[in-house]
Amino acid sequence: MPDDLLGPPAVEELVACVDRELALRRKHYPRWVSSGKLTAAKAAREIELMETVRVVLVNSVGMGRDRLL
């Protein structure tokens, strides 16, 4: 296993992961809403929640934390 994959994830890695997830949601949720698989309200809420996770992670760096675990 490469050294950069060892140990707890850095906050920057977590933020990048959240950014990828947000991109996927923004890409797929409109189609899922159109097909009835997801309501517009639920889609909006799920994106809002993930955006909040991102803010919490970014703010943790501002508090001097580069790792959460």
C-alpha positions as CSV (number, residue, x, y, z in Angstrom):
1,M,0.0,0.0,0.0
2,P,1.4,3.4,-0.9
3,D,2.5,5.6,2.1
4,D,-0.1,8.3,1.2
5,L,-2.9,5.9,1.9
6,L,-1.8,5.0,5.4
7,G,-3.2,6.5,8.5
8,P,-6.3,8.6,9.1
9,P,-7.4,10.8,6.2
10,A,-6.4,14.5,6.1
11,V,-9.2,17.0,6.1
12,E,-8.2,18.0,2.5
13,E,-8.8,14.4,1.4
14,L,-12.2,14.4,3.1
15,V,-13.1,17.7,1.4
16,A,-12.1,16.4,-2.0
17,C,-14.3,13.3,-1.3
18,V,-17.2,15.5,-0.4
19,D,-16.6,17.6,-3.5
20,R,-16.7,14.4,-5.7
21,E,-20.0,13.3,-4.0
22,L,-21.5,16.7,-4.5
23,A,-20.6,16.6,-8.2
24,L,-22.2,13.2,-8.6
25,R,-25.4,14.4,-6.8
26,R,-25.7,17.5,-8.9
27,K,-25.2,15.4,-12.0
28,H,-27.6,12.6,-11.2
29,Y,-30.3,14.0,-8.9
30,P,-32.1,16.0,-11.6
31,R,-32.6,12.8,-13.6
32,W,-33.7,10.9,-10.6
33,V,-36.2,13.6,-9.7
34,S,-37.5,13.5,-13.3
35,S,-37.9,9.8,-13.1
36,G,-39.7,9.9,-9.8
37,K,-36.9,8.0,-8.0
38,L,-36.3,11.0,-5.7
39,T,-38.4,14.0,-4.8
40,A,-37.1,17.5,-5.5
41,A,-37.3,18.3,-1.8
42,K,-35.3,15.2,-0.8
43,A,-32.7,15.9,-3.5
44,A,-32.3,19.5,-2.4
45,R,-32.0,18.5,1.3
46,E,-29.4,15.8,0.5
47,I,-27.3,18.3,-1.4
48,E,-27.7,20.9,1.4
49,L,-26.6,18.3,4.0
50,M,-23.5,17.4,2.0
51,E,-22.7,21.1,1.5
52,T,-22.9,21.5,5.3
53,V,-20.5,18.6,5.8
54,R,-18.1,20.4,3.5
55,V,-18.4,23.6,5.5
56,V,-17.8,21.8,8.8
57,L,-14.7,20.1,7.3
58,V,-13.3,23.4,5.9
59,N,-14.0,25.2,9.2
60,S,-12.1,22.4,11.1
61,V,-9.0,23.4,9.1
62,G,-9.5,27.0,10.1
63,M,-9.5,25.8,13.7
64,G,-6.0,24.3,13.2
65,R,-7.0,20.7,12.6
66,D,-5.6,19.0,9.6
67,R,-6.9,15.6,10.7
68,L,-10.1,14.7,12.5
69,L,-9.3,11.2,13.6
